[in-house]
Amino acid sequence: MFVKKYQSEDSIIWNEFVSLAKNSHFFFLRKYMDYHSSRFIDHSLMIYDDKDSLIALLPANISEDQLISHQGLTFGGLLIKASAKQNEILSVFETLQEYLSVNKLTSLIYKRIPYIYHDMPCDEDLYALFRIGAKLIRRDVSSTIKLEKQIKYSKGRKWIVKKASESGMVYQESSDINSFWSNLTAVLQRVHGVNPVHTVDEIKYLHETFPKNIKFYTASLNNEEVSGAVIFEVGNTVHTQYLFNSEQGRQVGALDGLIDYLVKNTYADRAYFDFGISNEEQGRVLNEGLISQKEGFGARAVVHDFYEIYPRCE
């Protein structure tokens, strides 16, 4: 078994493997990973078995003397070949430890892919992490609705959704990204004093590149856009990448109504509807107000784990 550092000429092989991995996600494709390549020093790895067959990928970047699951992605653990067996993945992690040692890297920060993005059982990495003595250093909690077996909304959430439905709200997919991004940015600046992680040009590029995976939905009142959601679609899982609610939208429950519409109509046939994490300070602080809003829709916990892997000791 050996490790090859990814090079641009490997992009076709990389992308083909991503599309077949049993824990795939479109943001592991190189056109997504490379759009912000100037911000990170890419150090992604391709792991081959003893028959020179590609068995796993590790999207990663390097920072000083540390290898890190790619920091431009929400998560980025090992992408695993569907036919890979437990002993093989254990060998993959042992080989990664040797790679750290040979390249004089202090450790690997490993951000595991949550199970809601697995197409089939895919916990081989968890057992391997235990076996090699990896240390759990962070745990964030995301909130996810299991759509085929939903927990009822809280009374408060039901009331707000009813309020939105009685206001004459119109819900639809939007193609006007400039207007959407302007409204999103205004709300983020007013409420949190920050800008979206993506610029409007970046999100337009990503939408043009992945039109089936990135969608924009709005809630409008009297032809005015008052709330919106950017949705990332990955197989049977739907993730809210961005949400916004204008002051007028907040008064009439527009965002709650929009989420209800997406959950019960647009994505009713999917498996999971994920709201993302509600943590601060490396997972040590839980934003109770934020998670309460998500749990009001019947969402419950799915953890995002971070491990530190150390070089192999001879």
C-alpha positions as a Markdown table, in Angstrom:
| # | Residue | x | y | z |
|---|---|---|---|---|
| 1 | Met | 0.0 | 0.0 | 0.0 |
| 2 | Phe | 1.3 | 3.5 | -0.8 |
| 3 | Val | 0.3 | 7.1 | -0.8 |
| 4 | Lys | 0.4 | 9.5 | -3.7 |
| 5 | Lys | 0.1 | 13.3 | -3.3 |
| 6 | Tyr | -2.6 | 14.6 | -5.6 |
| 7 | Gln | -1.5 | 16.6 | -8.6 |
| 8 | Ser | -3.7 | 18.5 | -11.1 |
| 9 | Glu | -3.1 | 15.8 | -13.8 |
| 10 | Asp | -4.9 | 13.4 | -11.4 |
| 11 | Ser | -8.2 | 15.3 | -11.6 |
| 12 | Ile | -10.0 | 12.8 | -13.8 |
| 13 | Ile | -9.0 | 9.8 | -11.7 |
| 14 | Trp | -9.9 | 11.8 | -8.5 |
| 15 | Asn | -13.3 | 12.8 | -9.8 |
| 16 | Glu | -14.2 | 9.3 | -11.0 |
| 17 | Phe | -13.3 | 7.9 | -7.6 |
| 18 | Val | -15.4 | 10.5 | -5.8 |
| 19 | Ser | -18.5 | 9.7 | -7.9 |
| 20 | Leu | -18.2 | 6.0 | -6.9 |
| 21 | Ala | -17.2 | 6.3 | -3.2 |
| 22 | Lys | -19.7 | 5.1 | -0.7 |
| 23 | Asn | -19.5 | 8.4 | 1.3 |
| 24 | Ser | -19.3 | 10.8 | -1.6 |
| 25 | His | -20.2 | 14.5 | -1.8 |
| 26 | Phe | -20.1 | 16.9 | -4.7 |
| 27 | Phe | -17.8 | 19.3 | -2.8 |
| 28 | Phe | -15.0 | 16.7 | -3.0 |
| 29 | Leu | -15.0 | 17.1 | -6.8 |
| 30 | Arg | -12.0 | 19.1 | -7.9 |
| 31 | Lys | -14.0 | 21.9 | -9.5 |
| 32 | Tyr | -15.5 | 22.6 | -6.1 |
| 33 | Met | -12.3 | 22.1 | -4.1 |
| 34 | Asp | -10.2 | 24.2 | -6.4 |
| 35 | Tyr | -12.4 | 27.3 | -6.7 |
| 36 | His | -10.7 | 28.7 | -3.6 |
| 37 | Ser | -7.3 | 27.1 | -4.1 |
| 38 | Ser | -5.5 | 30.4 | -3.5 |
| 39 | Arg | -6.6 | 30.3 | 0.2 |
| 40 | Phe | -5.1 | 26.8 | 1.0 |
| 41 | Ile | -2.1 | 24.8 | 0.2 |
| 42 | Asp | -3.7 | 21.7 | -1.2 |
| 43 | His | -2.1 | 18.4 | 0.0 |
| 44 | Ser | -4.8 | 15.9 | -0.8 |
| 45 | Leu | -3.7 | 12.3 | -0.8 |
| 46 | Met | -4.6 | 9.2 | -3.0 |
| 47 | Ile | -4.1 | 5.8 | -1.3 |
| 48 | Tyr | -3.4 | 2.7 | -3.4 |
| 49 | Asp | -3.6 | -0.9 | -2.3 |
| 50 | Asp | -1.0 | -3.6 | -2.9 |
| 51 | Lys | -2.5 | -4.2 | -6.4 |
| 52 | Asp | -2.0 | -0.6 | -7.3 |
| 53 | Ser | -5.7 | 0.0 | -7.2 |
| 54 | Leu | -7.0 | 3.3 | -5.8 |
| 55 | Ile | -8.8 | 2.5 | -2.5 |
| 56 | Ala | -9.3 | 5.8 | -0.8 |
| 57 | Leu | -8.9 | 9.6 | -1.1 |
| 58 | Leu | -8.1 | 12.2 | 1.6 |
| 59 | Pro | -9.0 | 15.8 | 0.7 |
| 60 | Ala | -6.6 | 17.8 | 2.7 |
| 61 | Asn | -4.4 | 20.9 | 2.9 |
| 62 | Ile | -1.2 | 21.6 | 4.8 |
| 63 | Ser | -0.6 | 24.3 | 7.3 |
| 64 | Glu | 2.9 | 24.8 | 8.6 |
| 65 | Asp | 3.9 | 21.2 | 9.6 |
| 66 | Gln | 0.4 | 19.8 | 10.1 |
| 67 | Leu | -1.9 | 18.0 | 7.6 |
| 68 | Ile | -5.5 | 18.9 | 7.9 |
| 69 | Ser | -8.8 | 17.6 | 6.4 |
| 70 | His | -9.4 | 20.3 | 3.8 |
| 71 | Gln | -10.3 | 23.5 | 5.7 |
| 72 | Gly | -12.3 | 24.9 | 2.8 |
| 73 | Leu | -14.8 | 22.1 | 3.3 |
| 74 | Thr | -17.4 | 21.5 | 6.1 |
| 75 | Phe | -15.9 | 18.1 | 6.6 |
| 76 | Gly | -13.4 | 15.9 | 4.7 |
| 77 | Gly | -12.5 | 12.6 | 6.0 |
| 78 | Leu | -11.5 | 9.5 | 4.0 |
| 79 | Leu | -13.5 | 8.8 | 0.9 |
| 80 | Ile | -13.7 | 5.0 | 0.7 |
| 81 | Lys | -14.1 | 2.6 | -2.2 |
| 82 | Ala | -17.4 | 0.7 | -1.9 |
| 83 | Ser | -15.8 | -2.7 | -1.9 |
| 84 | Ala | -13.1 | -1.8 | 0.6 |
| 85 | Lys | -13.0 | -4.1 | 3.7 |
| 86 | Gln | -12.1 | -3.3 | 7.3 |
| 87 | Asn | -8.6 | -4.6 | 7.3 |
| 88 | Glu | -7.8 | -2.6 | 4.2 |
| 89 | Ile | -9.0 | 0.6 | 5.8 |
| 90 | Leu | -7.0 | -0.1 | 8.9 |
| 91 | Ser | -4.0 | -0.5 | 6.6 |
| 92 | Val | -4.9 | 2.8 | 5.0 |
| 93 | Phe | -4.7 | 4.6 | 8.3 |
| 94 | Glu | -1.4 | 2.9 | 9.3 |
| 95 | Thr | 0.0 | 4.0 | 5.9 |
| 96 | Leu | -1.2 | 7.5 | 6.5 |
| 97 | Gln | 0.7 | 7.5 | 9.9 |
| 98 | Glu | 3.8 | 6.4 | 8.0 |
| 99 | Tyr | 3.3 | 9.2 | 5.5 |
| 100 | Leu | 3.2 | 11.7 | 8.4 |
| 101 | Ser | 6.4 | 10.3 | 9.8 |
| 102 | Val | 8.3 | 10.2 | 6.5 |
| 103 | Asn | 7.2 | 13.8 | 5.6 |
| 104 | Lys | 8.0 | 15.1 | 9.2 |
| 105 | Leu | 4.4 | 16.2 | 9.7 |
| 106 | Thr | 3.3 | 16.6 | 13.4 |
| 107 | Ser | -0.2 | 15.2 | 12.9 |
| 108 | Leu | -3.3 | 14.9 | 10.8 |
| 109 | Ile | -6.5 | 16.7 | 11.8 |
| 110 | Tyr | -9.2 | 14.4 | 10.5 |
| 111 | Lys | -12.8 | 15.8 | 10.0 |
| 112 | Arg | -15.0 | 12.7 | 9.7 |
| 113 | Ile | -17.8 | 12.6 | 7.1 |
| 114 | Pro | -21.2 | 12.3 | 9.0 |
| 115 | Tyr | -23.2 | 9.2 | 8.5 |
| 116 | Ile | -26.1 | 11.0 | 6.8 |
| 117 | Tyr | -23.8 | 11.4 | 3.8 |
| 118 | His | -23.0 | 7.6 | 3.6 |
| 119 | Asp | -24.6 | 5.6 | 0.8 |
| 120 | Met | -24.0 | 2.4 | 2.6 |
| 121 | Pro | -22.4 | 1.3 | 5.9 |
| 122 | Cys | -19.1 | 3.2 | 6.1 |
| 123 | Asp | -17.7 | 3.1 | 9.7 |
| 124 | Glu | -14.5 | 1.4 | 8.8 |
| 125 | Asp | -12.6 | 4.6 | 9.6 |
| 126 | Leu | -14.1 | 4.8 | 13.1 |
| 127 | Tyr | -12.7 | 1.4 | 14.0 |
| 128 | Ala | -9.3 | 2.3 | 12.4 |
| 129 | Leu | -9.2 | 5.5 | 14.3 |
| 130 | Phe | -9.6 | 3.6 | 17.6 |
| 131 | Arg | -7.0 | 1.0 | 16.7 |
| 132 | Ile | -4.3 | 3.6 | 15.8 |
| 133 | Gly | -4.9 | 5.6 | 19.0 |
| 134 | Ala | -6.4 | 8.7 | 17.3 |
| 135 | Lys | -7.6 | 11.4 | 19.7 |
| 136 | Leu | -11.1 | 12.9 | 19.6 |
| 137 | Ile | -10.3 | 16.6 | 19.8 |
| 138 | Arg | -13.6 | 18.2 | 18.8 |
| 139 | Arg | -17.3 | 17.3 | 18.4 |
| 140 | Asp | -19.8 | 19.7 | 16.9 |
| 141 | Val | -23.5 | 18.9 | 16.9 |
| 142 | Ser | -25.6 | 19.4 | 13.8 |
| 143 | Ser | -29.4 | 19.1 | 13.7 |
| 144 | Thr | -31.1 | 16.9 | 11.2 |
| 145 | Ile | -34.7 | 15.9 | 10.4 |
| 146 | Lys | -35.3 | 12.3 | 9.4 |
| 147 | Leu | -37.9 | 13.0 | 6.7 |
| 148 | Glu | -39.5 | 9.6 | 6.6 |
| 149 | Lys | -40.1 | 9.6 | 10.4 |
| 150 | Gln | -40.5 | 13.2 | 11.4 |
| 151 | Ile | -40.9 | 14.4 | 15.0 |
| 152 | Lys | -43.8 | 16.8 | 15.3 |
| 153 | Tyr | -43.0 | 20.5 | 15.3 |
| 154 | Ser | -43.0 | 22.3 | 18.6 |
| 155 | Lys | -46.1 | 24.3 | 19.5 |
| 156 | Gly | -44.3 | 27.6 | 18.9 |
| 157 | Arg | -43.0 | 26.4 | 15.5 |
| 158 | Lys | -46.4 | 25.3 | 14.4 |
| 159 | Trp | -47.9 | 28.7 | 15.4 |
| 160 | Ile | -45.2 | 30.6 | 13.4 |
| 161 | Val | -45.7 | 28.4 | 10.3 |
| 162 | Lys | -49.4 | 28.9 | 10.5 |
| 163 | Lys | -48.8 | 32.6 | 10.7 |
| 164 | Ala | -46.7 | 32.5 | 7.6 |
| 165 | Ser | -49.3 | 30.5 | 5.7 |
| 166 | Glu | -52.0 | 33.0 | 6.5 |
| 167 | Ser | -49.9 | 36.0 | 5.3 |
| 168 | Gly | -50.1 | 35.0 | 1.6 |
| 169 | Met | -46.4 | 34.0 | 1.4 |
| 170 | Val | -45.2 | 32.7 | -1.9 |
| 171 | Tyr | -42.4 | 30.1 | -2.0 |
| 172 | Gln | -40.3 | 29.3 | -5.1 |
| 173 | Glu | -36.9 | 28.5 | -6.5 |
| 174 | Ser | -35.0 | 31.6 | -7.5 |
| 175 | Ser | -32.7 | 32.1 | -10.4 |
| 176 | Asp | -31.8 | 35.7 | -9.5 |
| 177 | Ile | -28.7 | 35.0 | -7.5 |
| 178 | Asn | -27.5 | 38.7 | -7.4 |
| 179 | Ser | -30.7 | 39.8 | -5.7 |
| 180 | Phe | -30.6 | 36.8 | -3.4 |
| 181 | Trp | -27.0 | 37.4 | -2.4 |
| 182 | Ser | -27.6 | 41.1 | -1.8 |
| 183 | Asn | -30.5 | 40.3 | 0.6 |
| 184 | Leu | -28.5 | 37.6 | 2.4 |
| 185 | Thr | -25.5 | 39.8 | 2.8 |
| 186 | Ala | -27.6 | 42.7 | 4.2 |
| 187 | Val | -29.2 | 40.4 | 6.8 |
| 188 | Leu | -25.9 | 38.8 | 7.8 |
| 189 | Gln | -24.2 | 42.3 | 8.2 |
| 190 | Arg | -27.1 | 43.7 | 10.2 |
| 191 | Val | -27.6 | 40.7 | 12.5 |
| 192 | His | -24.1 | 39.3 | 12.9 |
| 193 | Gly | -21.8 | 41.9 | 11.4 |
| 194 | Val | -20.3 | 39.4 | 8.9 |
| 195 | Asn | -20.4 | 38.6 | 5.2 |
| 196 | Pro | -21.2 | 35.3 | 3.6 |
| 197 | Val | -18.3 | 32.9 | 3.4 |
| 198 | His | -18.7 | 32.9 | -0.4 |
| 199 | Thr | -18.7 | 36.0 | -2.6 |
| 200 | Val | -21.5 | 36.4 | -5.1 |
| 201 | Asp | -19.1 | 35.5 | -7.9 |
| 202 | Glu | -18.0 | 32.4 | -6.1 |
| 203 | Ile | -21.5 | 31.2 | -5.4 |
| 204 | Lys | -22.6 | 31.9 | -9.0 |
| 205 | Tyr | -19.6 | 29.9 | -10.3 |
| 206 | Leu | -20.5 | 27.0 | -8.0 |
| 207 | His | -24.1 | 27.1 | -9.0 |
| 208 | Glu | -23.2 | 27.1 | -12.7 |
| 209 | Thr | -20.8 | 24.2 | -12.1 |
| 210 | Phe | -23.2 | 22.2 | -9.9 |
| 211 | Pro | -26.7 | 23.3 | -10.9 |
| 212 | Lys | -28.3 | 20.0 | -9.7 |
| 213 | Asn | -26.7 | 20.3 | -6.3 |
| 214 | Ile | -27.0 | 24.0 | -5.3 |
| 215 | Lys | -30.4 | 25.6 | -5.2 |
| 216 | Phe | -31.8 | 28.9 | -4.1 |
| 217 | Tyr | -35.3 | 29.2 | -2.6 |
| 218 | Thr | -37.2 | 32.3 | -1.5 |
| 219 | Ala | -40.2 | 33.4 | 0.4 |
| 220 | Ser | -41.8 | 36.5 | -1.0 |
| 221 | Leu | -44.6 | 38.8 | 0.3 |
| 222 | Asn | -46.2 | 41.2 | -2.1 |
| 223 | Asn | -43.5 | 40.4 | -4.7 |
| 224 | Glu | -40.8 | 41.3 | -2.2 |
| 225 | Glu | -38.2 | 38.7 | -1.3 |
| 226 | Val | -38.2 | 38.5 | 2.5 |
| 227 | Ser | -36.5 | 35.2 | 3.3 |
| 228 | Gly | -34.3 | 32.7 | 1.6 |
| 229 | Ala | -32.4 | 29.4 | 1.8 |
| 230 | Val | -29.4 | 28.1 | -0.1 |
| 231 | Ile | -29.7 | 24.3 | -0.3 |
| 232 | Phe | -26.9 | 21.8 | -1.0 |
| 233 | Glu | -28.4 | 18.5 | -2.3 |
| 234 | Val | -26.3 | 15.4 | -1.9 |
| 235 | Gly | -28.1 | 12.2 | -2.8 |
| 236 | Asn | -30.8 | 11.6 | -0.2 |
| 237 | Thr | -29.5 | 14.4 | 2.1 |
| 238 | Val | -30.4 | 18.1 | 1.9 |
| 239 | His | -28.4 | 20.7 | 3.8 |
| 240 | Thr | -29.2 | 24.4 | 4.4 |
| 241 | Gln | -25.9 | 26.1 | 3.5 |
| 242 | Tyr | -27.3 | 29.6 | 4.1 |
| 243 | Leu | -30.6 | 30.9 | 5.6 |
| 244 | Phe | -31.7 | 34.5 | 5.9 |
| 245 | Asn | -34.8 | 36.3 | 7.2 |
| 246 | Ser | -35.3 | 40.0 | 6.7 |
| 247 | Glu | -36.9 | 42.1 | 9.4 |
| 248 | Gln | -40.2 | 42.0 | 7.6 |
| 249 | Gly | -39.8 | 38.3 | 7.1 |
| 250 | Arg | -39.2 | 37.8 | 10.8 |
| 251 | Gln | -42.4 | 39.6 | 11.7 |
| 252 | Val | -44.5 | 37.2 | 9.5 |
| 253 | Gly | -42.5 | 34.0 | 10.1 |
| 254 | Ala | -41.3 | 33.8 | 6.5 |
| 255 | Leu | -38.2 | 31.6 | 7.2 |
| 256 | Asp | -40.2 | 29.1 | 9.2 |
| 257 | Gly | -42.8 | 28.9 | 6.4 |
| 258 | Leu | -40.1 | 28.4 | 3.8 |
| 259 | Ile | -38.4 | 25.6 | 5.8 |
| 260 | Asp | -41.8 | 24.0 | 6.3 |
| 261 | Tyr | -42.4 | 24.2 | 2.5 |
| 262 | Leu | -39.1 | 22.6 | 1.7 |
| 263 | Val | -39.4 | 19.9 | 4.3 |
| 264 | Lys | -43.0 | 18.9 | 3.4 |
| 265 | Asn | -43.0 | 19.5 | -0.3 |
| 266 | Thr | -39.8 | 20.1 | -2.2 |
| 267 | Tyr | -37.7 | 17.5 | -0.3 |
| 268 | Ala | -40.4 | 15.2 | 1.2 |
| 269 | Asp | -39.0 | 12.2 | -0.7 |
| 270 | Arg | -35.4 | 12.6 | 0.6 |
| 271 | Ala | -34.0 | 10.9 | 3.7 |
| 272 | Tyr | -32.5 | 13.7 | 5.7 |
| 273 | Phe | -32.9 | 17.5 | 6.0 |
| 274 | Asp | -29.8 | 18.9 | 7.8 |
| 275 | Phe | -29.6 | 22.4 | 9.3 |
| 276 | Gly | -25.9 | 22.4 | 10.2 |
| 277 | Ile | -24.0 | 22.9 | 13.5 |
| 278 | Ser | -24.9 | 25.1 | 16.5 |
| 279 | Asn | -21.5 | 25.3 | 18.1 |
| 280 | Glu | -18.8 | 27.9 | 19.0 |
| 281 | Glu | -15.3 | 27.7 | 20.4 |
| 282 | Gln | -14.3 | 24.4 | 18.8 |
| 283 | Gly | -17.5 | 22.6 | 19.9 |
| 284 | Arg | -17.1 | 23.5 | 23.5 |
| 285 | Val | -20.0 | 25.9 | 23.5 |
| 286 | Leu | -23.5 | 25.1 | 22.4 |
| 287 | Asn | -25.7 | 27.9 | 21.0 |
| 288 | Glu | -28.8 | 26.9 | 22.8 |
| 289 | Gly | -31.0 | 29.5 | 21.1 |
| 290 | Leu | -29.9 | 28.4 | 17.6 |
| 291 | Ile | -30.3 | 24.7 | 18.2 |
| 292 | Ser | -33.7 | 25.2 | 19.9 |
| 293 | Gln | -34.9 | 26.8 | 16.6 |
| 294 | Lys | -33.8 | 23.7 | 14.7 |
| 295 | Glu | -35.2 | 21.3 | 17.2 |
| 296 | Gly | -38.5 | 23.1 | 16.9 |
| 297 | Phe | -38.8 | 21.5 | 13.5 |
| 298 | Gly | -38.1 | 18.1 | 14.9 |
| 299 | Ala | -34.4 | 18.0 | 14.0 |
| 300 | Arg | -32.2 | 16.0 | 16.3 |
| 301 | Ala | -28.4 | 15.6 | 16.8 |
| 302 | Val | -25.9 | 14.3 | 14.3 |
| 303 | Val | -22.3 | 14.8 | 15.4 |
| 304 | His | -19.4 | 16.1 | 13.4 |
| 305 | Asp | -16.2 | 14.6 | 14.9 |
| 306 | Phe | -12.6 | 15.8 | 14.6 |
| 307 | Tyr | -9.7 | 13.5 | 15.4 |
| 308 | Glu | -6.0 | 14.0 | 15.6 |
| 309 | Ile | -3.8 | 11.3 | 14.2 |
| 310 | Tyr | -0.1 | 11.1 | 15.1 |
| 311 | Pro | 2.9 | 9.7 | 13.1 |
| 312 | Arg | 3.5 | 6.0 | 13.5 |
| 313 | Cys | 6.0 | 5.2 | 16.2 |
| 314 | Glu | 8.7 | 2.7 | 15.2 |
